[in-house]
Amino acid sequence: ARTVRDTAMLMRSMAGHDPKDTTSVELPVPNYEAALGRSVKGMRIGIPKEYRLDGMPGEIETLWQQGIAWLKDAGAEMVDVSLPHTKYALPAYYIVAPAEASSNLARYDGVRYGLRKDGRDIIAMYERTRAEGFGAEVRRRVMIGTYVLSAGYYDAYYIRAQKVRTLIKRDFEECFARGIDAMLTPATPSAAFGIGEKGSDPVEMYLNDIFTVTVNMAGLPGIAVPAGLDAQGLPLGLQLIGKPFDEETLFALGQRIEDAAGHYTPERWW
């Protein structure tokens, strides 16, 4: 999606109950586009102190402060909040997510459905199908997930990560219970990678998820809004985190940020 409005339109077209999906919730789908013009005056926006990281580029902090100013100008109130278990989110996420990937992708074995590559026997067929059907990062996550779900490590890794997940969810619930309507954070701890600059070290890549994995762990809606460029002309973004099923508030706030930031392109653009 190129704009917040595009995102609202796509969300409305995709949202809805699927009776064949046990993870789908049967709730009416709001008119997300109508929320774009909603006033944000009086909304209480949480600013989590744990999202200020040592070594974070100054331009990220500057953009964050600019986002705070934009929402203040729109009539929102800023409130400092604490999410104390944020520091455990990244390692916990990269246990839970690969475990879920390993479990869900086990069905793609070339027998039941999906891609199938022939081999000299059934084992070779499995190996070729899964090797050629998944990219390097997917294979890495499947292997990690299979490891943490194995008998010797299930309690040591997966169960502990799920307990951390519960604590992270509780942190957000306590903030929302105190009247916070949404939270504003940077989307990433650095600018977007330039073309051809994507790191080969997977850990380096995972660290860029540090501000977004808490949203997934807590089961909350979130939106990242492009809001500026760094010194090299690479995109920077701000993230809004909302209450469960309250995407409308995020669209209203996101539209205010997009309007204030304006539309821009780097000097070098093709």
C-alpha positions as CSV (number, residue, x, y, z in Angstrom):
1,A,0.0,0.0,0.0
2,R,1.3,3.5,-0.9
3,T,-0.8,5.4,1.6
4,V,-2.8,5.0,4.8
5,R,-6.0,5.2,2.8
6,D,-4.8,2.4,0.5
7,T,-4.1,0.3,3.6
8,A,-7.6,1.0,5.0
9,M,-9.1,-0.1,1.7
10,L,-7.1,-3.3,1.5
11,M,-7.8,-4.0,5.2
12,R,-11.5,-3.8,4.6
13,S,-11.4,-6.0,1.6
14,M,-9.4,-8.7,3.4
15,A,-11.0,-8.6,6.9
16,G,-13.8,-10.9,7.8
17,H,-14.7,-14.2,9.4
18,D,-13.7,-17.5,7.8
19,P,-15.7,-20.3,9.2
20,K,-13.0,-22.8,8.1
21,D,-10.3,-21.0,10.0
22,T,-10.3,-21.7,13.7
23,T,-8.1,-18.6,14.3
24,S,-10.7,-16.3,12.7
25,V,-12.9,-14.1,14.8
26,E,-16.5,-13.5,13.9
27,L,-16.8,-9.8,14.3
28,P,-18.4,-7.1,12.0
29,V,-15.9,-5.4,9.7
30,P,-15.8,-1.6,10.3
31,N,-15.6,1.0,7.6
32,Y,-11.9,1.7,8.0
33,E,-11.9,4.4,5.4
34,A,-14.4,6.4,7.4
35,A,-12.0,6.4,10.3
36,L,-9.3,8.3,8.4
37,G,-11.1,11.7,9.0
38,R,-11.8,11.0,12.6
39,S,-10.5,13.6,15.1
40,V,-7.6,12.4,17.4
41,K,-8.2,15.2,19.9
42,G,-8.1,14.0,23.4
43,M,-6.5,10.6,22.6
44,R,-3.9,9.4,25.0
45,I,-0.8,8.2,23.2
46,G,1.8,6.0,25.1
47,I,5.5,6.6,24.6
48,P,7.3,3.4,25.8
49,K,10.6,4.3,27.4
50,E,12.1,0.8,26.6
51,Y,12.1,1.7,22.9
52,R,15.0,4.1,23.4
53,L,18.0,1.9,22.7
54,D,21.7,2.5,23.2
55,G,23.4,3.2,19.9
56,M,20.1,4.1,18.1
57,P,20.8,6.7,15.3
58,G,20.0,10.2,16.3
59,E,17.8,10.6,13.2
60,I,15.5,7.9,14.6
61,E,15.0,9.7,17.9
62,T,14.6,13.0,16.0
63,L,11.8,11.4,13.9
64,W,10.2,10.0,16.9
65,Q,10.1,13.4,18.6
66,Q,8.7,14.9,15.4
67,G,5.9,12.3,15.4
68,I,5.1,13.2,19.0
69,A,4.9,16.9,18.0
70,W,2.6,16.1,15.0
71,L,0.2,14.2,17.2
72,K,0.3,16.9,19.9
73,D,-0.5,19.5,17.3
74,A,-3.5,17.3,16.3
75,G,-4.8,17.4,19.9
76,A,-3.5,14.1,21.3
77,E,-2.0,13.8,24.7
78,M,1.4,12.1,25.1
79,V,1.9,9.8,28.1
80,D,5.2,8.1,29.1
81,V,4.6,4.4,29.7
82,S,6.7,1.3,30.5
83,L,6.7,-2.1,28.8
84,P,9.3,-3.8,31.0
85,H,9.5,-7.1,29.2
86,T,10.3,-5.6,25.8
87,K,14.0,-6.6,26.2
88,Y,12.9,-10.3,26.0
89,A,10.7,-9.9,23.0
90,L,13.2,-10.5,20.2
91,P,14.7,-13.8,21.5
92,A,11.2,-15.1,22.5
93,Y,9.8,-14.2,19.1
94,Y,12.6,-16.0,17.3
95,I,11.7,-19.1,19.2
96,V,7.9,-18.9,18.9
97,A,7.7,-17.8,15.2
98,P,10.1,-20.5,13.8
99,A,8.3,-23.1,15.9
100,E,5.0,-22.1,14.4
101,A,6.6,-22.1,10.9
102,S,8.0,-25.5,11.4
103,S,4.6,-26.9,12.5
104,N,2.6,-25.2,9.8
105,L,5.0,-25.9,6.9
106,A,5.4,-29.6,7.7
107,R,2.4,-30.3,5.4
108,Y,4.4,-29.1,2.4
109,D,6.0,-32.5,1.8
110,G,5.2,-33.1,-1.8
111,V,2.6,-35.8,-1.0
112,R,-0.5,-34.0,0.2
113,Y,-0.4,-30.8,-1.9
114,G,1.9,-28.1,-3.1
115,L,5.2,-28.4,-5.0
116,R,6.5,-31.9,-5.7
117,K,10.0,-32.8,-6.9
118,D,10.7,-36.4,-8.0
119,G,13.5,-38.4,-6.3
120,R,14.9,-41.8,-6.4
121,D,12.8,-42.8,-3.3
122,I,10.4,-41.1,-1.0
123,I,13.1,-39.7,1.3
124,A,14.8,-38.1,-1.7
125,M,11.5,-36.7,-2.9
126,Y,10.9,-35.1,0.5
127,E,14.4,-33.6,0.6
128,R,14.2,-32.2,-2.9
129,T,10.7,-30.8,-2.5
130,R,11.5,-29.0,0.7
131,A,14.9,-27.9,-0.4
132,E,13.7,-26.3,-3.7
133,G,10.3,-25.2,-2.4
134,F,11.6,-23.0,0.4
135,G,14.1,-20.2,0.4
136,A,17.2,-20.1,2.6
137,E,15.5,-18.0,5.3
138,V,12.5,-20.2,5.5
139,R,14.6,-23.3,5.7
140,R,16.6,-21.7,8.5
141,R,13.5,-21.0,10.5
142,V,12.0,-24.4,9.9
143,M,15.2,-26.0,11.3
144,I,15.2,-23.7,14.3
145,G,11.6,-24.4,14.9
146,T,12.0,-28.1,14.6
147,Y,14.9,-27.9,17.1
148,V,13.0,-25.9,19.8
149,L,10.0,-28.2,19.5
150,S,12.1,-31.4,19.9
151,A,11.6,-33.5,23.0
152,G,14.8,-32.4,24.7
153,Y,14.4,-28.7,24.2
154,Y,10.6,-28.1,24.2
155,D,10.4,-27.1,27.9
156,A,13.7,-25.3,27.9
157,Y,12.9,-23.0,24.9
158,Y,9.4,-23.1,23.6
159,I,7.5,-23.2,26.9
160,R,9.7,-20.4,28.4
161,A,9.2,-18.3,25.3
162,Q,5.4,-18.7,25.5
163,K,5.6,-17.5,29.2
164,V,7.5,-14.4,28.0
165,R,4.9,-13.9,25.4
166,T,2.2,-13.8,28.1
167,L,4.2,-11.2,30.1
168,I,4.6,-9.0,27.1
169,K,0.9,-9.2,26.4
170,R,0.2,-8.3,30.0
171,D,2.5,-5.2,29.8
172,F,0.3,-3.8,27.0
173,E,-2.9,-4.7,28.7
174,E,-1.9,-2.8,31.8
175,C,-1.1,0.3,29.7
176,F,-4.4,0.2,27.9
177,A,-6.3,-0.4,31.1
178,R,-4.8,3.0,32.3
179,G,-6.5,4.8,29.5
180,I,-3.9,4.7,26.7
181,D,-5.6,4.6,23.3
182,A,-2.5,3.8,21.2
183,M,1.3,3.8,21.3
184,L,3.8,5.6,19.1
185,T,7.3,4.2,18.5
186,P,9.9,4.1,15.7
187,A,9.1,1.4,13.1
188,T,12.8,0.2,13.0
189,P,16.0,1.1,14.9
190,S,17.6,2.2,11.6
191,A,16.6,3.4,8.1
192,A,15.6,0.9,5.4
193,F,18.4,-1.0,3.8
194,G,19.6,0.3,0.5
195,I,19.4,-1.7,-2.7
196,G,22.1,-4.5,-2.5
197,E,22.9,-3.6,1.2
198,K,20.8,-6.3,2.8
199,G,23.1,-8.0,5.3
200,S,24.1,-11.6,5.0
201,D,24.1,-12.1,8.8
202,P,20.6,-13.3,9.8
203,V,21.0,-12.0,13.4
204,E,21.7,-8.5,12.0
205,M,18.5,-8.7,10.0
206,Y,16.5,-10.0,13.0
207,L,17.6,-7.1,15.2
208,N,15.7,-4.7,12.9
209,D,12.5,-6.3,14.1
210,I,13.0,-5.3,17.7
211,F,10.3,-2.6,17.6
212,T,7.7,-4.7,15.8
213,V,7.9,-8.2,17.3
214,T,6.2,-7.1,20.5
215,V,3.1,-6.3,18.4
216,N,3.0,-9.9,17.1
217,M,3.8,-11.4,20.4
218,A,0.9,-9.5,22.1
219,G,-1.6,-10.1,19.3
220,L,-2.2,-6.4,18.7
221,P,-2.8,-4.4,15.5
222,G,0.0,-2.1,14.3
223,I,0.7,0.1,11.4
224,A,4.1,1.5,10.2
225,V,3.8,4.9,8.4
226,P,6.6,6.3,6.3
227,A,7.5,9.6,7.8
228,G,10.8,10.8,6.5
229,L,14.2,10.1,5.0
230,D,17.7,9.7,6.5
231,A,20.8,11.5,5.3
232,Q,21.2,9.0,2.5
233,G,17.6,9.3,1.3
234,L,16.5,6.0,2.7
235,P,13.0,5.7,4.3
236,L,12.3,6.1,8.0
237,G,9.0,5.2,9.6
238,L,6.9,5.5,12.7
239,Q,4.8,2.7,14.2
240,L,1.4,2.9,15.9
241,I,0.2,0.1,18.2
242,G,-3.4,-0.2,19.1
243,K,-5.8,-2.2,21.3
244,P,-7.1,-5.5,20.0
245,F,-9.5,-5.0,17.0
246,D,-9.1,-1.2,17.2
247,E,-7.6,-0.6,13.8
248,E,-9.8,2.4,13.3
249,T,-7.9,4.4,15.9
250,L,-4.6,3.5,14.2
251,F,-5.9,4.6,10.8
252,A,-7.0,7.9,12.3
253,L,-3.6,8.5,13.9
254,G,-1.7,7.2,10.9
255,Q,-3.5,9.6,8.6
256,R,-2.5,12.5,10.9
257,I,1.1,11.5,10.7
258,E,1.0,11.0,6.9
259,D,-0.6,14.4,6.4
260,A,2.0,16.1,8.6
261,A,4.9,14.3,7.0
262,G,3.8,15.0,3.5
263,H,4.7,13.0,0.4
264,Y,8.4,12.9,-0.6
265,T,10.9,11.0,-2.7
266,P,14.7,10.9,-2.3
267,E,16.8,13.2,-4.5
268,R,18.0,10.1,-6.4
269,W,14.9,8.4,-7.6
270,W,14.2,6.2,-10.6
